[in-house]
């Protein structure tokens, strides 16, 4: 795993890597960046400039990077986990739609409950509990789980239900931008994964409904007549909730 602290002065080469001239050999030597890892944690991703953010586009879509005309495959399995500050904070750059569309899910962490935050403080009285964290899965385990996800059955009636939800986002008067085919596939795969997590080899309609906002909330754009920037996420979730209630669930 590699963690990248995104800042305003971070360059694309700091993420992807670059070729450095070696005076001893008289040739250029490729030095891979932190993107060459199974898990890349992009901390405060919206603090970097759009140019640096775009360095992740090919990696997240194609699982490879191209530098100086040479495409280099990334190690598999590969995934990007990112955090971001609220958009209204100073020193941040909004993520473009193309970047947001490449994230499968967006999850709001929120604040911990009183008892949970109390335990966080008590756990850190003497030591940092993160120092005791150990791996629970190997790379092979993750690859096997990913393979099992693709085998989870999803009935054609549920596929039609999913597509009707997608179509509704494209026709909604509350939304200027609906869901792309990449978003449709993300919800499809997420529903399969949720079914597997819950011990089933088949999907149900509730899998799709539960993942609608986490999977679509960051992909849609609310219309100009909706709330301002601070309420944009809330308005997007409200519109998706209305769509979920309006589309008939298959029996």
Rosetta blueprint (number, residue, H / E / L):
1 X L
2 X E
3 X E
4 X E
5 X E
6 X L
7 X L
8 X L
9 X L
10 X L
11 X L
12 X H
13 X H
14 X H
15 X H
16 X H
17 X E
18 X E
19 X E
20 X E
21 X E
22 X E
23 X L
24 X L
25 X L
26 X L
27 X E
28 X E
29 X E
30 X E
31 X E
32 X E
33 X L
34 X L
35 X L
36 X L
37 X L
38 X L
39 X E
40 X E
41 X E
42 X E
43 X E
44 X L
45 X H
46 X H
47 X H
48 X L
49 X L
50 X H
51 X H
52 X H
53 X H
54 X H
55 X H
56 X H
57 X H
58 X H
59 X H
60 X H
61 X H
62 X H
63 X L
64 X E
65 X E
66 X E
67 X E
68 X L
69 X L
70 X E
71 X E
72 X E
73 X E
74 X L
75 X L
76 X L
77 X L
78 X L
79 X E
80 X E
81 X E
82 X E
83 X L
84 X L
85 X L
86 X L
87 X L
88 X L
89 X L
90 X L
91 X L
92 X L
93 X L
94 X L
95 X L
96 X L
97 X H
98 X H
99 X H
100 X H
101 X L
102 X L
103 X L
104 X L
105 X L
106 X L
107 X L
108 X L
109 X L
110 X L
111 X L
112 X L
113 X L
114 X H
115 X H
116 X H
117 X H
118 X H
119 X H
120 X H
121 X H
122 X H
123 X H
124 X L
125 X L
126 X L
127 X L
128 X L
129 X H
130 X H
131 X H
132 X H
133 X L
134 X L
135 X L
136 X L
137 X L
138 X L
139 X H
140 X H
141 X H
142 X H
143 X H
144 X H
145 X H
146 X H
147 X H
148 X H
149 X H
150 X H
151 X L
152 X L
153 X E
154 X L
155 X L
156 X H
157 X H
158 X H
159 X H
160 X H
161 X H
162 X H
163 X H
164 X H
165 X H
166 X H
167 X H
168 X H
169 X H
170 X H
171 X H
172 X L
173 X L
174 X L
175 X E
176 X E
177 X E
178 X L
179 X L
180 X L
181 X H
182 X H
183 X H
184 X H
185 X H
186 X H
187 X H
188 X H
189 X H
190 X H
191 X H
192 X H
193 X H
194 X H
195 X H
196 X H
197 X H
198 X L
199 X L
200 X L
201 X L
202 X E
203 X L
204 X L
205 X H
206 X H
207 X H
208 X H
209 X H
210 X H
211 X L
212 X H
213 X H
214 X H
215 X H
216 X H
217 X L
218 X L
219 X L
220 X L
221 X E
222 X E
223 X L
224 X L
225 X L
226 X L
227 X L
228 X L
229 X H
230 X H
231 X H
232 X H
233 X H
234 X H
235 X H
236 X H
237 X H
238 X H
239 X H
240 X H
241 X H
242 X H
243 X H
244 X H
245 X H
246 X H
247 X L
248 X L
249 X L
250 X L
251 X L
